[in-house]
Amino acid sequence: MRRELDLEHCWKNWFDSRDPLARERLIVHYSPLVKFVAGRIGAGLPNSVDNGDLVSAGVFGLIDAVERFDPARGVKFETFAVPRIRGAVFDGLRALDWVPRSVRSRAREVEAAFQELEGKHGRAPTDDELSKHLKLSSVDFKKWLVSIASTTVGPLDRALVAGAEPRALTGDVPDSPAMQVEDGEVRRMVKGEVRRLPDRERLVLSLYYDESLTLAEIGTVLGVTESRVSQIHTKAVLHLRARLTAAGVA
């Protein structure tokens, strides 16, 4: 009870006078949120990515949330803060440029294979067709998907451009009317392309992004291993990247 009163007192001091001490105490109180979000994101990354770097980046999102929070909106602070913390962590990842060039190169090769084979056959290529086109064995192709999986971490809009925000690819001012229109058009295009994916790829994306299921939980739903779900998810994202690239979007 005392702790709740202290927290309310901190928020009051912050709202009334922008007291820096109250701000500091609020940041310390909600810091476990940063560790939670960073931990969830870090679980899908290679060991070479330092979780401490993710936490450090996430703190900036927490600070931004404290400074922008307005209780009059009727939203709990935690609900308001988590997306901002998550966004800051992904921005930090982009700044680290943590994906090896060899992995980016493999991703581009798979995307190119999707484009060429889909154009040739008028349908989504199978795993066997992709691996043969890339001159890989079935085992090696799966290994490629495992390595590329690390580039598909995060919200779908970020995963589609390998960790970079769509607005980072243009010279427009963020949040300008032109940028908002472009983002809206891209989202509509992405939704349309998702509907054209093979059933299993579409289902995995829906369960992962819309229902927020983990890869392990999706595996239980589909009756396959978590590793297989990761491969399907990676393939689906690369498939979408290939289609958007062909359309001149990504």
C-alpha positions as CSV (number, residue, x, y, z in Angstrom):
1,M,0.0,0.0,0.0
2,R,2.8,2.4,0.9
3,R,4.6,1.6,-2.4
4,E,1.4,2.4,-4.3
5,L,1.1,5.7,-2.5
6,D,4.8,6.5,-3.2
7,L,4.2,5.8,-6.9
8,E,1.1,8.0,-7.0
9,H,3.1,10.7,-5.3
10,C,5.9,10.4,-7.9
11,W,3.4,10.7,-10.8
12,K,1.8,13.7,-9.2
13,N,5.1,15.5,-8.7
14,W,6.0,14.7,-12.3
15,F,2.7,15.9,-13.8
16,D,2.5,19.0,-11.5
17,S,6.1,20.3,-11.7
18,R,8.1,18.0,-13.9
19,D,10.2,17.2,-10.9
20,P,13.4,15.5,-12.2
21,L,13.7,13.4,-9.0
22,A,10.2,12.1,-9.5
23,R,11.1,11.3,-13.1
24,E,14.1,9.3,-12.0
25,R,12.1,7.3,-9.5
26,L,9.5,6.5,-12.1
27,I,12.2,5.2,-14.5
28,V,13.7,3.1,-11.7
29,H,10.3,1.7,-10.7
30,Y,9.4,0.7,-14.3
31,S,12.8,-0.5,-15.3
32,P,11.8,-4.2,-15.0
33,L,9.6,-3.6,-18.1
34,V,12.7,-2.8,-20.1
35,K,14.4,-6.0,-18.9
36,F,11.2,-8.0,-19.8
37,V,10.9,-6.6,-23.3
38,A,14.7,-6.8,-24.0
39,G,14.7,-10.4,-22.8
40,R,11.8,-11.4,-25.1
41,I,13.5,-9.8,-28.1
42,G,17.0,-11.2,-27.1
43,A,15.6,-14.7,-27.0
44,G,15.4,-14.7,-30.8
45,L,18.8,-13.3,-31.5
46,P,22.3,-14.8,-31.8
47,N,24.5,-15.0,-28.7
48,S,26.8,-12.3,-30.2
49,V,24.1,-9.7,-29.4
50,D,24.7,-8.4,-25.8
51,N,21.5,-8.3,-23.9
52,G,22.9,-5.3,-22.0
53,D,22.9,-3.3,-25.2
54,L,19.2,-4.1,-25.7
55,V,18.4,-3.0,-22.2
56,S,20.4,0.2,-22.6
57,A,18.5,1.0,-25.8
58,G,15.1,0.1,-24.2
59,V,15.7,2.6,-21.4
60,F,15.4,5.4,-23.9
61,G,12.0,4.1,-24.8
62,L,11.0,4.0,-21.2
63,I,12.2,7.6,-20.7
64,D,10.2,8.7,-23.7
65,A,7.1,6.9,-22.4
66,V,7.4,8.6,-19.0
67,E,7.7,12.0,-20.6
68,R,4.8,11.5,-23.0
69,F,2.4,9.6,-20.8
70,D,-1.0,11.2,-20.3
71,P,-3.4,9.3,-17.9
72,A,-6.3,11.3,-19.4
73,R,-6.2,8.9,-22.3
74,G,-7.4,6.1,-20.1
75,V,-4.5,3.7,-20.8
76,K,-2.3,2.1,-18.2
77,F,1.3,3.3,-18.2
78,E,2.6,-0.3,-18.9
79,T,0.3,-0.6,-21.9
80,F,1.5,2.8,-23.2
81,A,5.2,2.1,-22.5
82,V,5.8,-1.4,-23.8
83,P,5.5,-0.5,-27.6
84,R,7.9,2.5,-27.1
85,I,10.4,0.3,-25.2
86,R,10.2,-2.3,-27.9
87,G,10.6,0.3,-30.7
88,A,13.7,1.7,-28.9
89,V,15.2,-1.8,-28.6
90,F,14.8,-2.4,-32.4
91,D,16.2,1.0,-33.2
92,G,19.2,0.1,-31.0
93,L,19.6,-3.2,-32.9
94,R,19.6,-1.3,-36.2
95,A,22.3,1.0,-35.0
96,L,24.4,-2.0,-33.9
97,D,24.2,-3.4,-37.4
98,W,24.4,-6.8,-35.8
99,V,23.4,-9.0,-38.8
100,P,26.6,-10.3,-40.5
101,R,27.0,-9.4,-44.2
102,S,27.0,-13.1,-45.1
103,V,23.6,-13.5,-43.6
104,R,22.2,-10.5,-45.4
105,S,23.7,-11.8,-48.7
106,R,21.9,-15.2,-48.1
107,A,18.6,-13.4,-47.5
108,R,19.0,-11.5,-50.7
109,E,19.7,-14.7,-52.6
110,V,16.6,-16.4,-51.3
111,E,14.5,-13.4,-52.1
112,A,15.9,-13.4,-55.6
113,A,15.1,-17.1,-55.9
114,F,11.5,-16.4,-54.8
115,Q,11.1,-13.7,-57.4
116,E,12.5,-15.7,-60.3
117,L,10.7,-19.0,-59.5
118,E,7.4,-17.3,-58.8
119,G,7.6,-15.4,-62.0
120,K,8.5,-18.6,-63.9
121,H,5.8,-20.9,-62.4
122,G,3.1,-18.3,-61.5
123,R,2.9,-19.8,-57.9
124,A,4.9,-19.9,-54.7
125,P,7.9,-22.1,-55.1
126,T,8.4,-25.2,-52.9
127,D,11.4,-25.8,-50.5
128,D,12.8,-28.3,-53.0
129,E,12.5,-25.8,-55.9
130,L,14.2,-23.1,-53.9
131,S,17.0,-25.3,-52.7
132,K,17.7,-26.6,-56.2
133,H,17.6,-23.1,-57.7
134,L,20.2,-22.0,-55.0
135,K,22.3,-25.2,-55.7
136,L,21.9,-26.2,-52.1
137,S,21.0,-29.5,-50.5
138,S,17.7,-29.7,-48.5
139,V,19.7,-29.7,-45.3
140,D,21.9,-26.7,-46.3
141,F,18.8,-24.7,-47.3
142,K,17.3,-25.3,-43.9
143,K,20.6,-24.1,-42.3
144,W,20.3,-20.9,-44.4
145,L,16.8,-20.3,-43.1
146,V,18.0,-20.8,-39.5
147,S,20.8,-18.2,-40.0
148,I,18.5,-15.8,-41.8
149,A,15.8,-16.1,-39.1
150,S,17.7,-13.6,-37.0
151,T,16.9,-10.8,-39.5
152,T,13.2,-11.4,-39.2
153,V,13.0,-10.5,-35.5
154,G,10.5,-7.8,-34.5
155,P,7.3,-6.3,-35.8
156,L,6.5,-7.3,-39.4
157,D,7.0,-3.9,-40.9
158,R,10.6,-3.9,-39.4
159,A,11.3,-7.5,-40.3
160,L,10.3,-6.8,-44.0
161,V,13.2,-4.4,-44.3
162,A,15.7,-6.4,-42.2
163,G,15.4,-4.1,-39.1
164,A,15.1,-0.7,-40.7
165,E,11.9,1.4,-40.5
166,P,10.3,2.1,-43.8
167,R,10.7,5.9,-43.2
168,A,14.5,5.4,-42.8
169,L,14.7,4.5,-46.4
170,T,13.4,7.9,-47.6
171,G,14.3,11.6,-47.2
172,D,10.8,12.5,-46.0
173,V,10.3,14.1,-42.6
174,P,9.0,11.4,-40.1
175,D,5.3,11.7,-39.4
176,S,4.7,14.2,-42.2
177,P,1.4,13.9,-44.1
178,A,3.3,12.5,-47.1
179,M,5.0,9.9,-45.0
180,Q,1.8,8.9,-43.3
181,V,0.1,8.4,-46.6
182,E,3.0,6.3,-47.9
183,D,3.1,4.2,-44.7
184,G,-0.7,3.6,-45.1
185,E,-0.2,2.5,-48.7
186,V,2.6,0.1,-47.8
187,R,0.5,-1.4,-45.0
188,R,-2.3,-2.1,-47.4
189,M,0.0,-3.6,-49.9
190,V,1.6,-5.8,-47.2
191,K,-1.9,-7.1,-46.1
192,G,-2.7,-7.9,-49.7
193,E,0.5,-9.8,-50.3
194,V,0.0,-11.7,-47.0
195,R,-3.4,-12.9,-48.2
196,R,-1.7,-14.3,-51.3
197,L,0.8,-16.4,-49.4
198,P,0.5,-20.2,-49.1
199,D,-1.9,-21.2,-46.4
200,R,0.7,-22.4,-43.8
201,E,2.9,-19.3,-44.2
202,R,-0.1,-17.1,-43.9
203,L,-1.3,-18.9,-40.8
204,V,2.1,-18.7,-39.1
205,L,2.3,-15.0,-39.7
206,S,-1.2,-14.5,-38.4
207,L,-0.6,-16.5,-35.2
208,Y,2.8,-14.8,-34.6
209,Y,1.9,-11.2,-35.4
210,D,-1.8,-10.9,-34.8
211,E,-2.3,-13.4,-32.0
212,S,1.2,-12.9,-30.4
213,L,1.9,-16.6,-30.0
214,T,5.5,-17.8,-29.6
215,L,7.1,-20.0,-32.2
216,A,6.8,-22.9,-29.7
217,E,3.1,-22.3,-29.2
218,I,2.5,-22.1,-32.9
219,G,4.4,-25.5,-33.2
220,T,1.9,-27.0,-30.8
221,V,-1.0,-25.7,-32.9
222,L,0.4,-27.0,-36.1
223,G,1.8,-30.2,-34.7
224,V,5.4,-29.4,-35.8
225,T,8.6,-28.5,-34.1
226,E,9.5,-25.0,-33.0
227,S,12.4,-25.1,-35.5
228,R,10.1,-25.9,-38.4
229,V,7.8,-23.0,-37.4
230,S,10.9,-20.7,-37.4
231,Q,11.7,-21.9,-41.0
232,I,8.2,-21.3,-42.2
233,H,8.1,-17.9,-40.6
234,T,11.5,-16.9,-42.2
235,K,10.4,-18.2,-45.6
236,A,7.1,-16.2,-45.3
237,V,9.0,-12.9,-44.5
238,L,11.5,-13.5,-47.3
239,H,8.6,-14.2,-49.6
240,L,7.0,-11.0,-48.7
241,R,10.2,-9.0,-49.0
242,A,10.7,-10.5,-52.5
243,R,7.2,-9.4,-53.6
244,L,7.5,-5.9,-52.1
245,T,10.9,-5.5,-53.7
246,A,9.5,-6.5,-57.1
247,A,6.8,-3.9,-56.6
248,G,9.4,-1.2,-55.8
249,V,8.4,-0.8,-52.2
250,A,11.3,-2.4,-50.2
